[in-house]
Amino acid sequence: MSEQIDAALVWFRRDLRHTDHAALYHALKNARRVWCAFVLDTDILDALPRQDRRVPFILDSLAELDTALGGLKHGAGLIVRHGSALKELPRLAAELGVQAVYANHDDDPAALARDAAVRGKLSDLGAALYTTKDCVIFERNEVLTGNDTPYGVFTPYKNAWLRKLDPFYVKPYPVSRHAEHLAAIPAKVAASPRVPALQDIGFEPCGELKVPAGMSGAEALLDDFLPRLDRYDKTRDFPGVKGPSYLSTHLRFGTVSIRHLAGLAWEHAQKGSRGAQVWLSELIWRDFYHQVLFHHPHVVGHAYKREYDRIKWRRGKEAEADFKAWCEGRTGYPLVDAAMRQINQTGYMHNRLRMVVASFLVKDLGIDWRRGEAYFAEQLLDFDLAANNGGWQWAASTGCDAQPYFRIFNPVSQSEKFDTQGKFIRRYVPELAALPDRALHAPWQARPAELPEGFVLGRDYPKPIVAHDEARAQTLERYAVVKTPT
């Protein structure tokens, strides 16, 4: 846009920060007056449990964002509406009399459909919807093969991603330079308080959040992680060690800029930090899964490799009982159970363990990967459709650049390798805390003398609900169907 418009609205979604924000920058640069808004979208919220952990995280982050916007310009802040975004956003745009709404891309198929509907309603009002890239470094068609097709294998994608990267792509948007264009919130649209309480929108407290919310929470976690960055490659796979950045929730809700994180990772990687190189690779995986979702929206509900939709998954009462045991951390495999109890108690699961429990559900229990994907979507504080779907399809061998179907994690050897001393297991499966390290990973193989006095396997802790070796053979048969011509 070459000429400034009078008034614009910035629609915050998965980008709850006031710095290095693409849509906010473009609005401030192109309009004389700019308001900021967030819609607590009932089309999304109504389907959530009343104690969903993500809702208080969002509300706390919104409150901090509201204060931060006021710090940029006196009288400015965040307008928060509760209702269907399809109705509330156009209604607010009409009340404010804006000529344009600015937002950052969200390539979730449902979000794209919502944005198309909002764009149409805004057009009826004489306003435009402008969207731009913000939550990834490279999106959509920015990294393609030599044939101008999307990549289906990660390593070539990563190499092309790294070749394309230069300082421009991690440069922050200078929001504060144009902050004078932020407008005071009119009395006619203001609410007191501007950010509602949980109870005001029909939700209940869920206990103390384990992840600090808002931009300040992201900054604190990043400050804690940077001194550990150079060791990330050595510590990231061990759930009993403080190895990850724990920033995934903040990336999901945009309380930290991906450009800032990728820039830091790239800077340290160029200095030879192996930990930074591996961390940057993880951030590239995130971009990879987002471009897969954009180019192949059928992955929502279907296998990326469509032939794998022919797999016959276990069904019936026994399968339901096994799925329930998996959800509740009662499989009899300590590492699997500890991981599932971690997600149930905290809304977080260590990345290595996400692969272990996914492999166990799909390849030990023979249960459809989509059921595990849906359970994670309900439980994870950092739930992101692209990453969650990509991770589950990777584990199930149905996805883009997935592990081969015959690669099946052994939950005992994974436990012995990555939680050797049982520090993580003992934290989340305390009924096994008194077992010696050697017996902790497979209690059913323990000698009687290794079991605590009075401990009864099958009463105090479950016996395994499946024999891994037998399940492995059944899985190879189950997947063989996709190799057989129809």
C-alpha positions, -999 to 999 in steps of 0.1 A, spaced: 0 0 0 16 32 -11 -8 57 6 -18 57 42 -53 48 51 -71 64 80 -78 35 103 -69 -2 107 -74 -30 131 -48 -57 139 -63 -91 146 -41 -110 170 -44 -148 169 -13 -170 174 11 -141 178 6 -127 214 34 -102 215 40 -65 207 75 -67 194 88 -81 161 52 -86 149 46 -86 111 9 -76 110 13 -50 137 42 -34 119 24 -33 85 -7 -18 101 12 9 119 32 17 88 2 20 66 -25 35 87 -28 68 107 -48 51 135 -44 15 146 -63 -6 171 -55 -41 183 -79 -69 190 -82 -105 200 -113 -127 197 -118 -155 223 -134 -175 195 -163 -196 207 -161 -217 176 -129 -230 191 -135 -226 228 -168 -243 230 -153 -277 221 -127 -275 249 -129 -290 284 -138 -264 310 -104 -268 327 -83 -266 295 -48 -254 304 -44 -234 273 -72 -209 282 -55 -195 313 -22 -193 294 -39 -173 267 -57 -150 292 -25 -143 311 -7 -136 278 -34 -113 267 -33 -93 299 5 -88 294 0 -79 258 -27 -53 267 -3 -37 292 26 -38 267 6 -20 240 -3 7 265 34 11 272 40 18 235 13 45 234 -7 59 263 -43 49 260 -37 21 236 -43 -15 245 -60 -47 234 -97 -50 227 -109 -85 236 -142 -99 224 -158 -132 233 -179 -149 206 -176 -163 171 -147 -146 153 -169 -148 121 -192 -123 138 -172 -105 163 -143 -94 141 -164 -78 113 -187 -62 140 -157 -46 157 -143 -34 124 -176 -18 117 -178 -1 151 -143 13 147 -149 23 110 -116 8 98 -107 4 62 -84 -26 67 -77 -55 91 -42 -69 94 -34 -104 106 -7 -130 104 -11 -162 84 -25 -193 100 -24 -222 76 -46 -246 96 -73 -255 70 -101 -245 94 -83 -211 100 -80 -205 63 -117 -212 58 -125 -188 87 -103 -161 72 -119 -165 38 -153 -160 54 -142 -130 75 -126 -115 43 -160 -117 26 -178 -101 55 -152 -73 57 -155 -67 20 -193 -61 24 -183 -34 49 -158 -18 25 -128 -31 44 -100 -54 34 -82 -82 52 -44 -83 47 -25 -113 60 13 -119 61 39 -144 72 50 -143 108 50 -176 127 76 -194 105 108 -184 88 98 -198 54 63 -207 45 41 -220 17 60 -218 -16 92 -201 -3 113 -233 -2 105 -256 -32 124 -282 -51 141 -275 -85 108 -286 -101 88 -260 -81 71 -287 -60 70 -289 -22 96 -311 -5 85 -345 8 118 -354 25 132 -334 54 170 -334 47 168 -319 12 143 -294 25 166 -285 54 195 -280 30 175 -257 8 162 -239 38 197 -232 51 209 -221 16 180 -196 14 186 -182 49 203 -148 52 201 -120 78 170 -105 62 148 -134 71 156 -132 109 156 -94 111 129 -81 135 101 -59 125 107 -25 141 72 -20 156 82 7 181 94 29 153 57 35 142 40 32 176 27 67 175 0 54 152 -15 33 179 -49 47 188 -66 50 222 -94 25 227 -128 44 223 -151 43 252 -178 28 231 -159 -4 225 -139 -6 258 -147 -32 285 -136 -33 321 -116 -53 326 -105 -56 290 -93 -92 295 -120 -113 310 -115 -138 338 -118 -176 333 -152 -177 349 -164 -149 326 -160 -171 296 -172 -203 311 -139 -219 322 -126 -231 355 -91 -230 371 -69 -259 362 -42 -255 389 -9 -238 386 5 -235 351 39 -253 348 49 -230 319 51 -192 326 28 -173 303 33 -142 282 63 -125 267 79 -124 301 75 -161 305 91 -167 271 120 -144 279 126 -161 313 127 -196 296 150 -183 269 174 -167 294 175 -200 312 181 -220 280 208 -200 263 236 -211 288 226 -247 281 223 -242 243 258 -256 234 250 -289 252 215 -292 237 226 -320 213 238 -341 242 210 -335 266 178 -331 246 169 -369 245 170 -375 282 137 -367 300 153 -367 334 177 -340 324 170 -303 318 178 -303 281 150 -287 260 143 -250 257 107 -256 269 97 -228 245 73 -248 224 42 -233 240 55 -198 235 62 -206 198 27 -219 195 10 -188 209 36 -164 195 47 -149 228 82 -151 213 93 -144 177 105 -174 156 128 -149 139 145 -141 173 149 -178 181 161 -189 147 185 -159 146 200 -169 179 203 -205 168 219 -196 135 243 -172 151 256 -198 176 256 -225 149 278 -204 127 303 -202 156 305 -240 156 280 -248 184 268 -284 178 239 -278 202 228 -247 183 230 -266 150 207 -293 163 183 -268 179 181 -249 145 173 -282 128 144 -287 152 131 -252 143 134 -262 106 113 -293 112 87 -269 125 87 -250 92 87 -283 73 56 -295 89 38 -262 84 45 -263 46 34 -300 45 1 -289 61 -3 -260 36 4 -281 5 -13 -313 17 -43 -304 38 -57 -339 34 -32 -349 62 -59 -336 86 -78 -368 91 -60 -389 65 -25 -404 60 -1 -383 40 7 -415 21 -29 -423 12 -22 -460 8 -18 -462 45 -55 -454 50 -60 -491 41 -45 -503 74 -69 -522 95 -65 -509 130 -76 -528 161 -112 -520 173 -136 -534 199 -137 -537 236 -101 -549 241 -87 -522 219 -108 -496 239 -95 -509 272 -59 -507 259 -64 -472 246 -78 -462 280 -48 -478 297 -25 -459 274 -42 -426 281 -41 -431 318 -5 -443 320 -14 -479 330 3 -500 302 28 -518 325 57 -502 306 72 -477 330 86 -452 305 54 -451 285 33 -447 317 56 -420 331 53 -400 298 15 -403 297 12 -392 333 35 -362 326 12 -350 298 -19 -356 319 -5 -337 349 13 -309 332 2 -305 296 38 -311 284 56 -342 272 93 -345 264 99 -348 226 117 -381 228 88 -395 248 63 -383 223 79 -406 198 80 -435 223 44 -433 233 32 -427 198 51 -458 185 37 -478 214 1 -469 207 3 -475 170 28 -504 167 25 -522 200 -13 -517 206 -23 -515 169 -45 -485 175 -52 -458 149 -27 -430 151 -55 -404 147 -68 -414 182 -34 -406 197 -32 -374 177 -66 -363 190 -56 -371 226 -25 -350 223 -45 -322 208 -67 -322 239 -39 -324 264 -9 -305 251 -4 -269 261 18 -265 231 -6 -282 206 1 -271 171 -18 -289 143 10 -290 119 36 -303 143 13 -327 161 0 -342 129 35 -344 115 49 -361 146 21 -387 148 23 -395 111 61 -398 114 57 -423 143 30 -442 125 51 -444 92 22 -429 73 36 -394 69 61 -372 51 96 -385 55 84 -409 82 103 -436 99 100 -470 80 70 -490 92 93 -518 104 111 -495 127 94 -500 160 106 -485 192 112 -510 220 98 -493 251 122 -512 274 154 -504 255 143 -468 251 138 -466 289 172 -482 296 190 -459 272 173 -425 279 163 -428 315 190 -452 327 188 -443 364 150 -440 363 150 -404 375 121 -395 352 102 -428 358 104 -424 396 90 -389 394 58 -398 375 55 -435 386 62 -433 423 49 -467 430 81 -481 413 104 -457 431 118 -484 454 128 -507 426 165 -509 418 176 -493 385 181 -526 368 145 -538 375 128 -504 370 125 -506 332 108 -540 331 93 -548 365 78 -580 353 113 -594 347 125 -585 382 137 -612 406 115 -615 437 144 -601 458 144 -569 437 108 -561 445 99 -541 476 84 -560 505 47 -563 500 48 -551 464 26 -571 441 29 -568 403 -6 -566 388 -20 -549 420 5 -521 429 16 -516 393 1 -532 361 15 -561 343 23 -553 306 -9 -551 286 9 -564 255 41 -584 248 63 -562 227 78 -590 205 44 -605 197 30 -570 189 59 -563 166 51 -593 145 15 -584 143 24 -548 133 45 -561 104 15 -581 92 -8 -551 97 14 -528 76 20 -554 49 -15 -546 35 -2 -514 20 25 -534 1 -2 -557 -14 -18 -544 -47 -56 -539 -44 
